[in-house]
């Protein structure tokens, strides 16, 4: 069952450490939405929204690299030198350096133009699914029990419903906590999450509602998608 926790009024600092939404995707997989900074989020592994060259020069990648120390970039450079570029849809693992987690999963999601056509989005959607699958395969192979995932390729819209996490939940035989982490200042993403959480529970059963919520997390509809279209 999914629970929307109504907390007492808290400061922004307090809220950053609280799960906003928690639900069971299956008997083994728990999914939570957090408002937090990935550089301090305490889990076994955090996911970095990386580029194919693992050049951590901006955004989340830069923040994780700076907080984790120069070894993060060195380990990443070693991977590129040994194996070549990380293809879109793939993920690689490095230690986390000085970060509070054990590992960083560097995942390369698809890129689309600022105002993508339907054809472009349709072509990119399977790549995003592959990215999520690669993350979860890495989690299983490394016996990771908790993972924090940012909104990978969140500029996409109309992401298809045959979402990778749902299929993973059916097949996974190990206990896993999945934390979907929203940066504290990303108010637009939080509005999307809450709006679609409420909408889902007015239409669907709880187990499917958390599935739809995750879909919207990775693929926020913003103004491009009429909420009742599904």
PAROTI-653765 format. One line per field, with one value per atom (N, C-alpha, C): x, y, z; residue in three letters. Coordinates in nm, 3 decimals, always signed. Atoms other than C-alpha are relative to their C-alpha. Layout:
N
x	(X, ...)
y	(Y, ...)
z	(Z, ...)
residu	(Ala, ...)
This chain:
230
x	(+0.085, +0.000, +0.088, -0.072, +0.119, -0.058, +0.045, +0.101, +0.052, -0.041, +0.106, +0.005, -0.018, +0.248, -0.026, +0.026, +0.102, +0.079, -0.088, +0.375, -0.041, +0.017, +0.362, +0.080, -0.074, +0.486, +0.147, -0.143, +0.863, +0.077, -0.088, +1.146, +0.053, -0.057, +1.310, +0.112, -0.111, +1.612, -0.050, +0.056, +1.397, -0.059, +0.067, +1.199, +0.098, -0.098, +1.514, +0.037, -0.040, +1.568, -0.120, +0.122, +1.210, -0.049, +0.064, +1.053, -0.137, +0.127, +0.759, -0.110, +0.094, +0.591, +0.071, -0.058, +0.654, -0.102, +0.092, +0.506, +0.072, -0.054, +0.559, -0.031, +0.020, +0.613, -0.022, +0.024, +0.625, +0.031, -0.027, +0.674, +0.147, -0.144, +1.050, +0.054, -0.052, +1.084, -0.083, +0.065, +1.000, +0.051, -0.035, +0.995, -0.039, +0.027, +1.021, +0.042, -0.038, +1.028, +0.053, -0.065, +1.265, +0.028, -0.049, +1.339, +0.134, -0.133, +1.713, +0.106, -0.117, +2.057, +0.075, -0.063, +2.218, +0.142, -0.136, +2.561, +0.005, +0.003, +2.447, -0.099, +0.104, +2.177, +0.065, -0.063, +2.257, -0.066, +0.042, +2.210, +0.125, -0.116, +2.434, +0.060, -0.048, +2.455, -0.088, +0.075, +2.355, +0.026, -0.012, +2.295, +0.038, -0.043, +2.477, -0.053, +0.045, +2.321, +0.122, -0.129, +2.638, -0.012, -0.009, +2.744, +0.088, -0.070, +2.908, +0.150, -0.143, +3.259, +0.031, -0.016, +3.202, +0.082, -0.064, +3.322, -0.093, +0.091, +3.171, +0.020, -0.029, +3.185, -0.117, +0.115, +2.836, -0.114, +0.121, +2.508, +0.027, -0.013, +2.465, +0.135, -0.128, +2.776, +0.113, -0.104, +2.993, -0.013, +0.022, +2.835, +0.049, -0.044, +2.894, +0.151, -0.145, +3.249, +0.074, -0.066, +3.340, -0.011, +0.019, +3.192, +0.069, -0.063, +3.332, +0.151, -0.144, +3.681, +0.050, -0.056, +3.912, +0.009, -0.008, +3.926, -0.122, +0.120, +3.570, +0.029, -0.031, +3.686, +0.111, -0.109, +4.005, -0.051, +0.056, +3.814, -0.082, +0.082, +3.578, +0.088, -0.093, +3.867, +0.063, -0.058, +4.017, -0.096, +0.100, +3.692, -0.003, +0.003, +3.686, +0.125, -0.125, +4.051, +0.002, -0.003, +3.999, -0.110, +0.117, +3.651, -0.060, +0.060, +3.575, -0.123, +0.116, +3.269, -0.111, +0.118, +2.966, -0.118, +0.108, +2.682, -0.128, +0.130, +2.342, -0.081, +0.074, +2.132, +0.081, -0.087, +2.430, +0.036, -0.041, +2.564, +0.128, -0.123, +2.901, +0.011, -0.010, +3.004, +0.139, -0.127, +3.276, -0.022, +0.014, +3.348, -0.050, +0.062, +3.191, +0.092, -0.092, +3.501, -0.045, +0.035, +3.410, -0.151, +0.146, +3.034, -0.047, +0.048, +2.823, -0.045, +0.038, +2.725, +0.125, -0.113, +2.942, +0.039, -0.025, +2.906, -0.070, +0.071, +2.817, -0.027, +0.035, +2.630, -0.014, +0.001, +2.708, -0.086, +0.095, +2.409, -0.017, +0.012, +2.381, -0.139, +0.134, +2.025, -0.002, +0.009, +1.904, -0.012, +0.015, +1.921, -0.093, +0.087, +1.655, +0.010, -0.002, +1.616, -0.093, +0.079, +1.454, -0.150, +0.140, +1.124, -0.009, -0.009, +1.137, -0.132, +0.118, +0.899, -0.045, +0.049, +0.683, +0.089, -0.088, +0.908, +0.129, -0.124, +1.215, -0.019, +0.029, +1.056, -0.021, +0.027, +0.935, +0.131, -0.128, +1.288, +0.086, -0.082, +1.440, -0.054, +0.062, +1.194, +0.061, -0.062, +1.340, +0.140, -0.133, +1.684, -0.006, +0.017, +1.559, -0.037, +0.033, +1.405, +0.127, -0.125, +1.741, +0.091, -0.082, +1.913, -0.044, +0.052, +1.687, +0.030, -0.032, +1.733, +0.147, -0.144, +2.112, +0.031, -0.018, +2.094, -0.039, +0.051, +1.888, +0.081, -0.087, +2.106, +0.129, -0.120, +2.408, -0.028, +0.040, +2.225, -0.002, +0.011, +2.153, +0.137, -0.129, +2.499, +0.097, -0.089, +2.669, -0.059, +0.067, +2.429, -0.030, +0.037, +2.323, -0.144, +0.133, +2.022, -0.080, +0.073, +1.933, +0.069, -0.055, +1.977, -0.082, +0.066, +1.896, +0.015, +0.001, +1.797, -0.055, +0.053, +1.761, -0.096, +0.094, +1.516, +0.077, -0.078, +1.712, -0.079, +0.063, +1.635, -0.139, +0.133, +1.349, -0.062, +0.058, +1.303, -0.091, +0.086, +1.131, -0.146, +0.141, +0.753, -0.066, +0.075, +0.493, +0.078, -0.076, +0.715, -0.095, +0.093, +0.555, -0.020, +0.036, +0.389, +0.064, -0.065, +0.573, +0.135, -0.116, +0.814, +0.088, -0.096, +1.131, -0.007, +0.002, +1.094, -0.109, +0.110, +0.761, +0.041, -0.046, +0.914, +0.108, -0.105, +1.215, -0.059, +0.062, +0.990, -0.056, +0.055, +0.831, +0.110, -0.107, +1.167, +0.098, -0.099, +1.373, -0.029, +0.017, +1.431, +0.065, -0.067, +1.617, -0.074, +0.062, +1.498, +0.076, -0.063, +1.564, -0.083, +0.063, +1.485, +0.044, -0.029, +1.460, -0.045, +0.031, +1.478, +0.008, +0.002, +1.371, +0.022, -0.042, +1.546, -0.017, +0.023, +1.432, +0.082, -0.080, +1.666, -0.092, +0.090, +1.521, -0.059, +0.048, +1.486, -0.083, +0.074, +1.312, -0.149, +0.141, +0.961, -0.093, +0.085, +0.822, -0.015, +0.006, +0.912, -0.088, +0.081, +0.754, -0.148, +0.140, +0.431, -0.053, +0.040, +0.421, -0.024, +0.013, +0.474, -0.129, +0.120, +0.200, -0.127, +0.120, -0.049, -0.034, +0.026, -0.010, -0.020, +0.028, -0.002, -0.148, +0.142, -0.345, -0.088, +0.077, -0.473, -0.001, -0.010, -0.349, -0.093, +0.081, -0.527, -0.149, +0.142, -0.853, -0.045, +0.032, -0.834, +0.042, -0.059, -0.614, +0.007, -0.031, -0.548, +0.137, -0.125, -0.260, +0.125, -0.121, -0.012, +0.034, -0.025, -0.056, +0.025, -0.020, -0.064, +0.146, -0.141, +0.295, +0.077, -0.061, +0.390, -0.015, +0.025, +0.229, +0.078, -0.074, +0.387, +0.146, -0.139, +0.733, +0.017, -0.006, +0.660, +0.004, +0.003, +0.576, +0.127, -0.124, +0.886, +0.111, -0.104, +1.117, -0.037, +0.047, +0.904, -0.108, +0.104, +0.724, -0.073, +0.076, +0.442, +0.002, +0.003, +0.460, -0.124, +0.115, +0.235, -0.031, +0.015, +0.270, -0.101, +0.084, +0.049, -0.125, +0.124, -0.316, -0.008, -0.013, -0.327, -0.097, +0.099, -0.644, +0.011, -0.010, -0.518, +0.028, -0.024, -0.415, -0.120)
y	(-0.118, +0.000, +0.124, -0.126, +0.352, +0.097, -0.094, +0.616, +0.139, -0.140, +0.992, +0.055, -0.039, +1.110, +0.150, -0.141, +1.436, +0.036, -0.034, +1.581, +0.133, -0.131, +1.869, +0.102, -0.105, +2.203, -0.007, +0.013, +2.173, +0.103, -0.089, +2.395, -0.073, +0.061, +2.337, -0.096, +0.085, +2.190, -0.134, +0.124, +1.933, -0.083, +0.072, +1.842, -0.069, +0.058, +1.770, -0.143, +0.132, +1.454, -0.094, +0.079, +1.323, -0.057, +0.051, +1.087, +0.065, -0.067, +1.266, -0.098, +0.105, +0.958, -0.133, +0.133, +0.591, -0.104, +0.104, +0.284, -0.129, +0.130, -0.085, -0.026, +0.035, -0.158, -0.150, +0.143, -0.527, -0.037, +0.042, -0.735, +0.020, -0.014, -0.684, +0.139, -0.129, -0.338, +0.113, -0.118, -0.023, +0.124, -0.123, +0.312, +0.120, -0.123, +0.650, +0.119, -0.126, +1.005, +0.092, -0.085, +1.233, +0.138, -0.133, +1.603, +0.015, +0.003, +1.603, +0.031, -0.024, +1.671, -0.133, +0.131, +1.359, -0.006, +0.002, +1.465, -0.038, +0.034, +1.393, -0.112, +0.102, +1.128, -0.132, +0.119, +0.817, -0.128, +0.127, +0.502, -0.076, +0.075, +0.226, +0.064, -0.055, +0.390, +0.116, -0.107, +0.713, -0.008, +0.000, +0.749, +0.139, -0.126, +1.019, +0.008, -0.023, +1.164, +0.039, -0.020, +1.123, +0.020, -0.003, +1.191, -0.115, +0.116, +0.939, +0.001, -0.011, +1.068, -0.005, -0.006, +1.061, +0.123, -0.128, +1.420, +0.077, -0.053, +1.550, +0.151, -0.141, +1.918, +0.092, -0.086, +2.041, -0.073, +0.057, +1.988, -0.096, +0.099, +1.689, -0.069, +0.069, +1.519, +0.080, -0.085, +1.813, +0.005, -0.006, +1.834, -0.127, +0.127, +1.464, -0.014, +0.011, +1.481, +0.091, -0.094, +1.788, -0.046, +0.044, +1.649, -0.133, +0.131, +1.301, +0.004, -0.014, +1.428, -0.030, +0.015, +1.421, -0.144, +0.140, +1.041, -0.041, +0.034, +1.033, +0.018, -0.024, +1.190, -0.092, +0.089, +0.981, -0.140, +0.133, +0.655, -0.003, -0.010, +0.769, +0.005, -0.008, +0.860, -0.136, +0.133, +0.515, -0.092, +0.082, +0.353, +0.036, -0.044, +0.562, -0.045, +0.040, +0.486, -0.150, +0.145, +0.113, -0.053, +0.057, +0.061, +0.090, -0.092, +0.367, +0.068, -0.075, +0.586, -0.092, +0.072, +0.474, +0.036, -0.026, +0.438, +0.043, -0.039, +0.595, -0.124, +0.117, +0.351, -0.092, +0.084, +0.202, +0.070, -0.053, +0.248, -0.070, +0.055, +0.197, +0.040, -0.017, +0.180, +0.048, -0.038, +0.361, +0.010, -0.033, +0.401, +0.143, -0.131, +0.710, +0.102, -0.096, +0.870, +0.047, -0.057, +1.104, +0.014, -0.008, +1.086, -0.099, +0.089, +0.920, -0.137, +0.130, +0.636, -0.083, +0.088, +0.340, +0.011, +0.002, +0.366, +0.115, -0.084, +0.597, -0.082, +0.063, +0.448, +0.111, -0.104, +0.668, -0.049, +0.045, +0.631, +0.106, -0.092, +0.786, -0.010, -0.004, +0.881, +0.070, -0.062, +1.000, +0.151, -0.144, +1.360, +0.030, -0.046, +1.534, +0.152, -0.145, +1.887, +0.067, -0.073, +2.157, -0.014, +0.020, +2.122, -0.119, +0.118, +1.764, -0.033, +0.048, +1.624, -0.132, +0.128, +1.320, -0.114, +0.103, +1.114, -0.009, -0.002, +1.223, -0.060, +0.055, +1.142, -0.150, +0.143, +0.805, -0.077, +0.066, +0.722, -0.002, -0.010, +0.831, -0.082, +0.068, +0.657, -0.137, +0.129, +0.304, +0.013, -0.021, +0.443, +0.033, -0.031, +0.583, -0.126, +0.129, +0.245, -0.083, +0.075, +0.082, +0.055, -0.062, +0.331, -0.047, +0.044, +0.240, -0.149, +0.142, -0.132, -0.019, +0.010, -0.085, +0.036, -0.038, +0.091, -0.115, +0.105, -0.186, -0.129, +0.116, -0.461, +0.019, -0.029, -0.292, -0.016, +0.013, -0.275, -0.146, +0.142, -0.648, -0.068, +0.068, -0.756, +0.037, -0.046, -0.555, -0.017, +0.023, -0.664, +0.131, -0.129, -0.303, -0.009, +0.014, -0.281, +0.130, -0.126, +0.088, +0.088, -0.084, +0.325, +0.127, -0.130, +0.694, +0.042, -0.031, +0.799, +0.140, -0.132, +1.154, -0.010, -0.001, +1.257, -0.003, +0.016, +1.118, +0.044, -0.045, +1.283, +0.058, -0.045, +1.463, +0.102, -0.091, +1.702, -0.070, +0.076, +1.424, +0.009, +0.007, +1.402, -0.112, +0.113, +1.138, -0.130, +0.124, +0.860, -0.118, +0.113, +0.522, -0.071, +0.059, +0.322, -0.135, +0.130, -0.006, +0.028, -0.055, +0.128, -0.110, +0.104, -0.063, -0.045, +0.038, -0.054, -0.102, +0.094, -0.239, -0.141, +0.132, -0.526, -0.051, +0.039, -0.527, -0.051, +0.038, -0.550, -0.141, +0.135, -0.868, -0.105, +0.097, -1.035, +0.002, -0.014, -0.908, -0.094, +0.094, -1.164, +0.050, -0.055, -0.938, +0.123, -0.120, -0.667, +0.123, -0.121, -0.322, +0.122, -0.131, +0.035, +0.093, -0.094, +0.278, +0.138, -0.137, +0.646, +0.090, -0.097, +0.893, +0.136, -0.120, +1.213, +0.124, -0.128, +1.562, +0.106, -0.106, +1.854, +0.097, -0.082, +2.076, +0.122, -0.122, +2.382, -0.026, +0.033, +2.195, -0.006, -0.007, +2.310, -0.051, +0.045, +2.234, -0.152, +0.145, +1.866, -0.046, +0.039, +1.849, +0.020, -0.024, +2.000, -0.110, +0.109, +1.737, -0.128, +0.123, +1.456, +0.001, -0.006, +1.569, -0.002, -0.006, +1.648, -0.137, +0.129, +1.310, -0.110, +0.096, +1.121, +0.003, -0.014, +1.258, -0.049, +0.043, +1.201, -0.151, +0.146, +0.842, -0.070, +0.068, +0.753, +0.023, -0.020, +0.891, -0.089, +0.079, +0.658, -0.145, +0.133, +0.355, -0.063, +0.070, +0.091, +0.049, -0.052, +0.184, -0.059, +0.062, -0.068, +0.054, -0.057, +0.075, +0.149, -0.144, +0.431, +0.035, -0.030, +0.417, -0.019, +0.022, +0.282, +0.124, -0.120, +0.582, +0.118, -0.108, +0.817, -0.003, +0.013, +0.684, +0.038, -0.037, +0.719, +0.152, -0.145, +1.085, +0.062, -0.051, +1.132, +0.003, +0.005, +1.020, +0.080, -0.059, +1.180, +0.102, -0.096, +1.489, +0.057, -0.047, +1.594, +0.150, -0.146, +1.965, +0.046, -0.054, +2.161, -0.077, +0.067, +1.917, -0.114, +0.119, +1.639, +0.032, -0.015, +1.659, -0.114, +0.101, +1.474, -0.116, +0.106, +1.278, -0.080, +0.067, +1.155, -0.149, +0.143, +0.820, -0.067)
z	(+0.000, +0.000, +0.000, +0.005, -0.076, +0.102, -0.102, +0.193, -0.032, +0.011, +0.149, +0.141, -0.138, +0.477, +0.017, -0.030, +0.609, +0.125, -0.110, +0.824, +0.062, -0.062, +1.070, -0.081, +0.070, +0.941, +0.040, -0.027, +0.907, -0.080, +0.075, +0.800, -0.122, +0.119, +0.463, +0.036, -0.040, +0.641, +0.052, -0.052, +0.823, -0.113, +0.107, +0.512, -0.092, +0.090, +0.316, +0.037, -0.046, +0.524, +0.015, -0.019, +0.511, -0.133, +0.121, +0.256, -0.016, +0.024, +0.098, -0.036, +0.040, -0.049, +0.010, -0.010, +0.027, -0.044, +0.044, -0.135, -0.035, +0.038, -0.206, -0.146, +0.139, -0.574, -0.013, -0.011, -0.485, +0.144, -0.137, -0.169, +0.036, -0.025, -0.208, -0.029, +0.043, -0.361, +0.059, -0.056, -0.165, -0.072, +0.072, -0.345, +0.085, -0.074, -0.172, -0.084, +0.062, -0.302, +0.108, -0.100, -0.114, -0.057, +0.033, -0.118, +0.069, -0.061, -0.066, -0.104, +0.084, -0.206, -0.011, +0.018, -0.357, +0.055, -0.052, -0.234, +0.148, -0.142, +0.123, +0.030, -0.022, +0.074, +0.041, -0.057, +0.281, -0.051, +0.057, +0.073, -0.040, +0.048, -0.062, -0.125, +0.126, -0.405, -0.045, +0.065, -0.576, -0.150, +0.145, -0.948, -0.048, +0.060, -1.140, -0.143, +0.138, -1.455, -0.083, +0.064, -1.659, -0.150, +0.146, -2.016, -0.047, +0.055, -2.248, +0.030, -0.028, -2.170, +0.149, -0.146, -1.792, +0.039, -0.032, -1.790, +0.094, -0.102, -1.467, +0.017, +0.000, -1.553, +0.023, -0.021, -1.478, +0.067, -0.059, -1.296, +0.114, -0.107, -1.066, -0.005, +0.013, -1.204, +0.065, -0.058, -1.104, +0.152, -0.145, -0.758, +0.068, -0.059, -0.688, -0.006, +0.017, -0.822, +0.098, -0.091, -0.617, +0.145, -0.139, -0.294, +0.027, -0.016, -0.352, -0.010, +0.012, -0.429, -0.141, +0.134, -0.734, -0.050, +0.041, -0.735, -0.083, +0.078, -0.875, -0.149, +0.141, -1.201, -0.049, +0.040, -1.204, -0.028, +0.023, -1.167, -0.128, +0.121, -1.440, -0.124, +0.112, -1.669, -0.029, +0.016, -1.609, -0.076, +0.070, -1.725, -0.148, +0.140, -2.043, -0.074, +0.063, -2.115, -0.028, +0.014, -2.067, -0.091, +0.068, -2.215, -0.108, +0.095, -2.425, +0.059, -0.046, -2.403, +0.053, -0.052, -2.203, -0.090, +0.094, -2.451, +0.072, -0.054, -2.395, +0.033, -0.046, -2.195, +0.089, -0.081, -2.013, +0.131, -0.130, -1.659, +0.044, -0.055, -1.490, +0.146, -0.145, -1.126, +0.039, -0.063, -0.930, +0.150, -0.142, -0.560, +0.015, -0.022, -0.404, +0.064, -0.060, -0.257, +0.137, -0.130, +0.028, +0.021, -0.015, -0.033, +0.107, -0.106, +0.241, -0.050, +0.056, +0.003, -0.030, +0.034, -0.104, -0.146, +0.144, -0.481, -0.071, +0.095, -0.766, -0.125, +0.127, -1.060, -0.103, +0.103, -1.359, -0.117, +0.101, -1.593, -0.108, +0.113, -1.939, -0.059, +0.055, -2.028, -0.135, +0.133, -2.370, +0.007, +0.013, -2.481, -0.116, +0.108, -2.686, -0.008, +0.016, -2.817, +0.099, -0.098, -2.607, -0.025, +0.037, -2.793, -0.095, +0.086, -2.920, -0.068, +0.070, -3.176, +0.061, -0.051, -3.097, -0.048, +0.055, -3.322, +0.079, -0.077, -3.130, +0.139, -0.132, -2.795, -0.007, +0.017, -2.922, -0.017, +0.019, -3.030, +0.124, -0.120, -2.700, +0.116, -0.114, -2.467, +0.029, -0.030, -2.509, +0.059, -0.055, -2.433, +0.149, -0.141, -2.103, +0.078, -0.061, -2.023, +0.018, -0.008, -2.100, +0.110, -0.104, -1.869, +0.138, -0.129, -1.579, +0.022, -0.011, -1.649, +0.034, -0.027, -1.652, +0.145, -0.140, -1.316, +0.092, -0.088, -1.160, -0.014, +0.018, -1.310, +0.078, -0.078, -1.153, +0.149, -0.140, -0.821, +0.043, -0.034, -0.826, -0.002, +0.014, -0.943, +0.111, -0.106, -0.668, +0.140, -0.128, -0.391, +0.074, -0.057, -0.335, +0.051, -0.060, -0.103, -0.001, +0.010, -0.144, -0.104, +0.107, -0.437, -0.012, +0.018, -0.487, -0.146, +0.143, -0.839, -0.023, +0.035, -0.973, -0.117, +0.113, -1.243, -0.132, +0.122, -1.537, -0.121, +0.125, -1.870, +0.024, -0.041, -1.698, -0.094, +0.097, -1.989, -0.100, +0.091, -2.182, +0.044, -0.038, -2.194, -0.078, +0.056, -2.282, +0.007, -0.015, -2.149, +0.007, +0.008, -2.222, +0.133, -0.130, -1.946, +0.026, -0.024, -1.998, +0.065, -0.069, -1.743, +0.056, -0.033, -1.660, +0.146, -0.141, -1.280, +0.029, -0.024, -1.293, -0.037, +0.043, -1.487, +0.093, -0.093, -1.258, +0.131, -0.127, -0.953, -0.005, +0.016, -1.090, +0.008, +0.013, -1.144, +0.116, -0.106, -0.852, +0.115, -0.110, -0.578, +0.129, -0.117, -0.336, +0.050, -0.056, -0.101, -0.048, +0.053, -0.243, +0.035, -0.022, -0.139, -0.111, +0.108, -0.430, +0.046, -0.038, -0.334, -0.123, +0.108, -0.602, +0.063, -0.072, -0.498, -0.086, +0.066, -0.597, +0.072, -0.059, -0.542, +0.074, -0.084, -0.263, -0.068, +0.064, -0.487, -0.126, +0.122, -0.770, +0.031, -0.039, -0.680, -0.110, +0.110, -1.025, +0.001, -0.007, -0.992, +0.115, -0.114, -0.648, -0.028, +0.036, -0.781, -0.090, +0.090, -1.055, +0.078, -0.079, -0.804, +0.081, -0.083, -0.566, -0.083, +0.084, -0.843, -0.055, +0.062, -1.006, +0.102, -0.107, -0.677, +0.034, -0.033, -0.591, -0.114, +0.116, -0.945, -0.011, +0.012, -0.949, +0.097, -0.100, -0.627, -0.018, +0.031, -0.760, -0.115, +0.119, -1.061, +0.014, +0.003, -0.990, +0.139, -0.124, -0.726, +0.049, -0.054, -0.491, -0.064, +0.055, -0.635, -0.137, +0.132, -0.984, +0.009, -0.016, -0.855, +0.021, -0.023, -0.730, -0.129, +0.131, -1.072, -0.088, +0.080, -1.244, +0.057, -0.064, -0.990, -0.043, +0.040, -1.074, -0.146, +0.141, -1.443, -0.016, +0.009, -1.394, +0.058, -0.058, -1.178, -0.105, +0.101, -1.454, -0.124, +0.124, -1.719, +0.027, -0.040, -1.582, -0.119, +0.115, -1.813, -0.018, +0.005, -1.725, -0.078, +0.071, -1.962, -0.128, +0.128, -2.251, +0.003, -0.011, -2.118, +0.082, -0.074, -2.017, +0.099, -0.103, -1.686, -0.017, +0.009, -1.759, -0.129, +0.129, -2.095, +0.012, -0.015, -1.951, +0.064)
residu	(Unk, Unk, Unk, Unk, Unk, Unk, Unk, Unk, Unk, Unk, Unk, Unk, Unk, Unk, Unk, Unk, Unk, Unk, Unk, Unk, Unk, Unk, Unk, Unk, Unk, Unk, Unk, Unk, Unk, Unk, Unk, Unk, Unk, Unk, Unk, Unk, Unk, Unk, Unk, Unk, Unk, Unk, Unk, Unk, Unk, Unk, Unk, Unk, Unk, Unk, Unk, Unk, Unk, Unk, Unk, Unk, Unk, Unk, Unk, Unk, Unk, Unk, Unk, Unk, Unk, Unk, Unk, Unk, Unk, Unk, Unk, Unk, Unk, Unk, Unk, Unk, Unk, Unk, Unk, Unk, Unk, Unk, Unk, Unk, Unk, Unk, Unk, Unk, Unk, Unk, Unk, Unk, Unk, Unk, Unk, Unk, Unk, Unk, Unk, Unk, Unk, Unk, Unk, Unk, Unk, Unk, Unk, Unk, Unk, Unk, Unk, Unk, Unk, Unk, Unk, Unk, Unk, Unk, Unk, Unk, Unk, Unk, Unk, Unk, Unk, Unk, Unk, Unk, Unk, Unk, Unk, Unk, Unk, Unk, Unk, Unk, Unk, Unk, Unk, Unk, Unk, Unk, Unk, Unk, Unk, Unk, Unk, Unk, Unk, Unk, Unk, Unk, Unk, Unk, Unk, Unk, Unk, Unk, Unk, Unk, Unk, Unk, Unk, Unk, Unk, Unk, Unk, Unk, Unk, Unk, Unk, Unk, Unk, Unk, Unk, Unk, Unk, Unk, Unk, Unk, Unk, Unk, Unk, Unk, Unk, Unk, Unk, Unk, Unk, Unk, Unk, Unk, Unk, Unk, Unk, Unk, Unk, Unk, Unk, Unk, Unk, Unk, Unk, Unk, Unk, Unk, Unk, Unk, Unk, Unk, Unk, Unk, Unk, Unk, Unk, Unk, Unk, Unk, Unk, Unk, Unk, Unk, Unk, Unk, Unk, Unk, Unk, Unk, Unk, Unk, Unk, Unk, Unk, Unk, Unk, Unk, Unk, Unk, Unk, Unk, Unk, Unk, Unk, Unk, Unk, Unk, Unk, Unk, Unk, Unk, Unk, Unk, Unk, Unk, Unk, Unk, Unk, Unk, Unk, Unk, Unk, Unk, Unk, Unk, Unk, Unk, Unk, Unk, Unk, Unk, Unk, Unk, Unk, Unk, Unk, Unk, Unk, Unk, Unk, Unk, Unk, Unk, Unk, Unk, Unk, Unk, Unk, Unk, Unk, Unk, Unk, Unk, Unk, Unk, Unk, Unk, Unk, Unk, Unk, Unk, Unk, Unk, Unk, Unk, Unk, Unk, Unk, Unk, Unk, Unk, Unk, Unk, Unk, Unk, Unk, Unk, Unk, Unk, Unk, Unk, Unk, Unk, Unk, Unk, Unk, Unk, Unk, Unk, Unk, Unk, Unk, Unk, Unk, Unk, Unk, Unk, Unk, Unk, Unk, Unk, Unk, Unk, Unk, Unk, Unk, Unk, Unk, Unk, Unk, Unk, Unk, Unk, Unk, Unk, Unk, Unk, Unk, Unk, Unk, Unk, Unk, Unk, Unk, Unk, Unk, Unk, Unk, Unk, Unk, Unk, Unk, Unk, Unk, Unk, Unk, Unk, Unk, Unk, Unk, Unk, Unk, Unk, Unk, Unk, Unk, Unk, Unk, Unk, Unk, Unk, Unk, Unk, Unk, Unk, Unk, Unk, Unk, Unk, Unk, Unk, Unk, Unk, Unk, Unk, Unk, Unk, Unk, Unk, Unk, Unk, Unk, Unk, Unk, Unk, Unk, Unk, Unk, Unk, Unk, Unk, Unk, Unk, Unk, Unk, Unk, Unk, Unk, Unk, Unk, Unk, Unk, Unk, Unk, Unk, Unk, Unk, Unk, Unk, Unk, Unk, Unk, Unk, Unk, Unk, Unk, Unk, Unk, Unk, Unk, Unk, Unk, Unk, Unk, Unk, Unk, Unk, Unk, Unk, Unk, Unk, Unk, Unk, Unk, Unk, Unk, Unk, Unk, Unk, Unk, Unk, Unk, Unk, Unk, Unk, Unk, Unk, Unk, Unk, Unk, Unk, Unk, Unk, Unk, Unk, Unk, Unk, Unk, Unk, Unk, Unk, Unk, Unk, Unk, Unk, Unk, Unk, Unk, Unk, Unk, Unk, Unk, Unk, Unk, Unk, Unk, Unk, Unk, Unk, Unk, Unk, Unk, Unk, Unk, Unk, Unk, Unk, Unk, Unk, Unk, Unk, Unk, Unk, Unk, Unk, Unk, Unk, Unk, Unk, Unk, Unk, Unk, Unk, Unk, Unk, Unk, Unk, Unk, Unk, Unk, Unk, Unk, Unk, Unk, Unk, Unk, Unk, Unk, Unk, Unk, Unk, Unk, Unk, Unk, Unk, Unk, Unk, Unk, Unk, Unk, Unk, Unk, Unk, Unk, Unk, Unk, Unk, Unk, Unk, Unk, Unk, Unk, Unk, Unk, Unk, Unk, Unk, Unk, Unk, Unk, Unk, Unk, Unk, Unk, Unk, Unk, Unk, Unk, Unk, Unk, Unk, Unk, Unk, Unk, Unk, Unk, Unk, Unk, Unk, Unk, Unk, Unk, Unk, Unk, Unk, Unk, Unk, Unk, Unk, Unk, Unk, Unk, Unk, Unk, Unk, Unk, Unk, Unk, Unk, Unk, Unk, Unk, Unk, Unk, Unk, Unk, Unk, Unk, Unk, Unk, Unk, Unk, Unk, Unk, Unk, Unk, Unk, Unk, Unk, Unk, Unk, Unk, Unk, Unk, Unk, Unk, Unk, Unk, Unk, Unk, Unk, Unk, Unk, Unk, Unk, Unk, Unk, Unk, Unk, Unk, Unk, Unk, Unk, Unk, Unk, Unk, Unk, Unk, Unk, Unk, Unk, Unk, Unk, Unk, Unk, Unk, Unk, Unk, Unk, Unk, Unk, Unk, Unk, Unk, Unk, Unk, Unk, Unk, Unk, Unk, Unk)
